[in-house]
């Protein structure tokens, strides 16, 4: 259920909300570089009802203009019911470019995710694919996700960083 929201967040993070247009018109004339780094951090408490165990993306690193498949594995410690939501903030450096509240159950339904509300306690893995816009500007994006239960209690906390500023590198092994 949450991976649908995370995958959508990746797509929203690199475009203007609602319009799906480039953030910066000048970025259209600049060469696009693949991300050479991305990280995630579970900033939640050990008492949160949802803990994220892993996030994997393919391709890794994400590439502008290509589909991005996100796989999230986590554990629900309690039932997650209709009404659970996530506040997502996307920053470009220190500048906030998007702040949006997502109904996580609705996002899961809209994405036809393999897990739906109510989510029962236990381990869960969900995979979702989204198309990344090719016009992603060269920048470092920080995505903060704060999830809440239907009762407005803390549910989870994630911090994602995707860096499209660095030049591609060649991996040899």
C-alpha positions as CSV (number, residue, x, y, z in Angstrom):
1,X,0.0,0.0,0.0
2,X,2.8,2.4,0.8
3,X,4.9,1.6,-2.2
4,X,2.2,2.9,-4.4
5,X,2.5,6.2,-2.6
6,X,6.3,6.1,-2.7
7,X,6.4,5.3,-6.4
8,X,4.0,8.2,-7.1
9,X,6.1,10.4,-4.9
10,X,9.2,9.7,-7.1
11,X,7.2,10.8,-10.2
12,X,5.7,13.8,-8.5
13,X,9.1,14.8,-7.0
14,X,10.5,15.7,-10.4
15,X,7.6,17.6,-11.9
16,X,5.3,20.5,-11.1
17,X,2.3,19.3,-9.1
18,X,-0.9,18.7,-11.1
19,X,0.6,19.9,-14.4
20,X,3.3,17.2,-15.0
21,X,5.5,19.9,-16.6
22,X,9.2,20.4,-16.1
23,X,10.2,22.2,-12.9
24,X,12.7,24.4,-14.8
25,X,12.3,25.4,-18.4
26,X,16.1,25.8,-18.6
27,X,16.5,22.1,-17.7
28,X,15.1,21.2,-21.1
29,X,18.3,22.5,-22.8
30,X,20.7,21.1,-20.3
31,X,22.0,17.5,-20.7
32,X,20.2,15.0,-18.5
33,X,22.4,12.9,-16.2
34,X,21.5,9.7,-14.5
35,X,21.4,9.8,-10.7
36,X,24.6,8.5,-9.2
37,X,23.2,8.3,-5.7
38,X,20.0,7.8,-3.8
39,X,19.4,6.9,-0.2
40,X,16.6,6.3,2.2
41,X,16.4,6.4,5.9
42,X,13.7,5.1,8.2
43,X,13.3,8.1,10.5
44,X,10.4,6.5,12.5
45,X,10.3,5.2,16.0
46,X,10.6,1.6,16.9
47,X,7.1,1.9,18.2
48,X,5.6,3.0,14.8
49,X,3.0,0.6,13.4
50,X,4.9,0.3,10.1
51,X,8.6,-0.3,9.7
52,X,10.3,-0.2,6.3
53,X,12.9,-3.0,6.0
54,X,14.1,-2.3,2.4
55,X,13.5,-0.1,-0.6
56,X,14.9,-1.2,-4.0
57,X,14.7,0.6,-7.3
58,X,15.3,-0.6,-10.8
59,X,17.0,0.8,-12.7
60,X,19.4,1.7,-9.9
61,X,20.1,4.5,-10.0
62,X,16.9,6.0,-11.4
63,X,17.1,7.3,-15.0
64,X,15.1,10.3,-16.3
65,X,12.7,9.2,-19.0
66,X,12.6,5.6,-18.0
67,X,10.2,3.5,-16.0
68,X,11.2,3.2,-12.4
69,X,10.2,0.0,-10.5
70,X,10.1,0.5,-6.7
71,X,10.0,-2.5,-4.4
72,X,9.3,-1.8,-0.7
73,X,9.4,-4.5,2.0
74,X,8.1,-3.7,5.5
75,X,6.3,-4.9,8.5
76,X,2.9,-3.8,9.8
77,X,2.8,-4.2,13.6
78,X,-1.0,-3.5,13.7
79,X,-3.9,-3.3,11.3
80,X,-3.7,-0.3,9.0
81,X,-7.2,0.9,8.3
82,X,-9.0,3.1,5.8
83,X,-8.2,6.7,6.6
84,X,-4.4,6.2,6.9
85,X,-2.5,9.0,5.2
86,X,0.9,10.3,4.4
87,X,2.2,13.9,4.3
88,X,4.9,14.1,1.6
89,X,7.2,17.1,1.2
90,X,9.7,17.4,-1.7
91,X,12.6,19.8,-1.4
92,X,15.0,21.0,-4.0
93,X,17.9,21.9,-1.7
94,X,16.3,24.0,1.0
95,X,13.3,25.0,-1.3
96,X,10.1,23.2,-0.8
97,X,8.6,22.4,-4.2
98,X,5.8,20.0,-3.2
99,X,3.8,19.4,-0.2
100,X,0.9,17.0,-0.5
101,X,-1.2,14.7,1.6
102,X,-1.9,11.2,0.2
103,X,-4.6,8.8,1.3
104,X,-2.5,5.7,1.3
105,X,-5.4,3.3,1.0
106,X,-6.8,5.3,-2.0
107,X,-3.4,5.4,-3.6
108,X,-3.1,1.6,-3.2
109,X,-6.5,1.1,-4.8
110,X,-5.7,3.5,-7.7
111,X,-2.4,1.8,-8.4
112,X,-4.0,-1.6,-8.2
113,X,-1.4,-2.5,-5.6
114,X,-1.1,-6.1,-4.4
115,X,-1.9,-5.1,-0.8
116,X,-5.1,-3.2,0.1
117,X,-6.6,-1.8,3.2
118,X,-7.2,-3.0,5.8
119,X,-3.6,-4.2,6.0
120,X,-3.1,-7.0,8.4
121,X,-0.1,-7.3,10.7
122,X,2.9,-9.1,9.3
123,X,5.6,-8.7,6.6
124,X,4.6,-7.2,3.3
125,X,6.4,-6.6,0.0
126,X,4.9,-4.5,-2.8
127,X,6.3,-3.6,-6.2
128,X,5.1,-0.6,-8.3
129,X,6.3,0.8,-11.6
130,X,6.0,4.5,-12.6
131,X,7.3,6.5,-15.6
132,X,9.9,9.1,-14.6
133,X,9.7,12.3,-16.7
134,X,12.7,12.8,-19.0
135,X,12.8,16.5,-18.0
136,X,14.1,15.9,-14.5
137,X,16.4,18.8,-13.7
138,X,20.0,18.3,-12.5
139,X,19.4,18.7,-8.8
140,X,19.4,16.9,-5.4
141,X,15.9,16.1,-4.2
142,X,14.9,15.4,-0.6
143,X,11.6,13.7,0.0
144,X,10.2,13.5,3.5
145,X,7.3,11.1,4.1
146,X,5.4,11.2,7.4
147,X,2.7,8.5,7.6
148,X,-0.3,8.6,10.0
149,X,-2.9,6.1,11.0
150,X,-6.6,6.7,10.7
151,X,-6.5,7.9,14.3
152,X,-3.8,10.5,13.5
153,X,-1.1,8.5,15.3
154,X,2.4,8.3,13.9
155,X,2.6,5.3,11.4
156,X,6.0,5.7,9.7
157,X,8.7,8.2,8.8
158,X,10.9,8.1,5.7
159,X,13.5,10.4,4.2
160,X,14.6,9.8,0.6
161,X,17.4,11.6,-1.2
162,X,17.9,11.4,-5.0
163,X,20.8,13.2,-6.5
164,X,20.6,13.9,-10.2
165,X,23.5,16.5,-10.1
166,X,26.4,14.2,-10.5
167,X,27.7,12.9,-13.8
168,X,27.1,9.3,-14.6
169,X,29.8,6.9,-13.6
170,X,31.0,3.7,-15.2
171,X,30.7,0.5,-13.1
172,X,33.2,-2.2,-14.0
173,X,33.1,-5.5,-12.2
